[in-house]
Amino acid sequence: MRVSIKSTLLKSSIAVAAIVVFLAVHRQNRVYGAAGPIDPQRASYRVLAPIESGNLVLFPVVQTGKEAGSPFLTLDEGLKNGEVEVTEAGRVRGLVRQRPGQDRRPNSGIARPAPAYRGDQVNTLVLVNNSTKPLLLLAGEIVTGGKQDRVIAKDRIVPAGSDPIDLGVFCIEPGRWTEDTANFNASAKASTQSIMVQPMVREKAMVAKDQHEVWDSVHGAIGGALDAPAASTATVEVTGDQTSLGTTSYARAMQNGAVSAKVDEAAAPVSKSREQILGQLRQEHAVGVIVAIRGEIVWADIFSDTDLLARYWTKLVRSYAAESLLGGPGHGKAAIADAQHFLDAPNGGTETSIGDVGVYRYRELRSGGTETFVLESLLPGTGYDVHLSKLTLRGESHRTAGVVLR
């Protein structure tokens, strides 16, 4: 039987094309993580046995194939070594970066319009990253000083050596509008006392996006911490509302001796043996935790690698511990299966996305009673999810309104 050369070539071309299409689709259905391609399905995450401390239960989350070596600088690291500056919006002129070779002399003939003075704003600060590393910012991180203490409104990445950027924030110190310091500082001087805002406040900033709801949550969080039983090691007990602390600042309230002792005691089993626990988590390739309070799973924080989890460990754990001080009904005991189901549940529903071309993309996905936030790095050599937050929606946070953030 004779077979034409044209027919043979046609069949060969179809076969090659099919292989190319298969490989292209196969490649598109994979995401590239810090250690190379990883399975994008949530099933690639595995929940371990919990670490328990009273009302607080943490389920470590592991993912195979993940290695330490994050290229990012954290906010606390940058503020403490002076490579990151955060000021009120009205000070932006003093932060404008001079480019190499740029002539700023008055008679150089080069037009250099100065930034327009806007005045200081409650929900906007200015940040400049002078380091040689990209800066990672997480929603819920605290900066203190300026005219009011603030909390970062959403996750984002700031490139190394970038120009000043507008930073969306919420005030967590109602009532003060007088300058404390020109530049903002980290949440605490000692790394062992570092803290983010607890989940109830973080949720209002991330989901409700409303300044008044953030203030209400700050009021409730401080009141709940004051009403919680005194720590067994405390020498002074403080009761009453936040005016008894002499401050309305969430950050300063959490640094109060009596309140801090309560937080430390609630976090003791997962903070006193920090190095031992982190050593074990590194061996297991842990990349995050799922948080249960009084038996209800309320939050998850997952990172691209174990290194980032370790660097955020103290401030995250202390924020979870602060949440566990609040009163409320019990929900039985959360099991590993419950935590795994929370993580594996599909993130369908509505999705919104914002970002900076070539730098990052930040997605918000709402499905049923949960909300998921995913920060993806688009910087050269990355192209992977750096941080994921997933939370159980509670109360009025089912609606979105309020301040428009940059």
Buried (B, 14 or more C-beta within 10 A) or exposed (E): EEEEEEEEEEEEEEEEEEEEEEEEEEEEEEEEBBBEEBBEEBEBBBBBEBBBBBBBBBBBBBBEEBEBEBBBBBBBBBBBEEBBBBBBBBBBEEBEEEEEEEEEEEEEEEEEEEEEEEEBBBBBBBBBBBBEBBBBBBBBBBBBBBBBBBBBBBBBBBBBBBEBBBBBBBBBBBEBEEEBEEBBBBBBEEEEBBBBBBBBBBBBBBBBBBBEBBBBBBBBBBBBBBEBEBBEEBEEEBEEEBEEBEBBBBBBBBBBEBBBBBBBBBBBBBBEEBEEBBEBBBEBBBBBBBBBBBBBBBBBBBBBBBBBBBBBBBBBBBBBBBBBBBEEEEBEEBBBEBBBEBBEBEBEEEEEEEBBEEBBBBBBBBBEEBBBBBBBBBBEEBEBBBBBBBBBBBEBBEEBEBBEBE
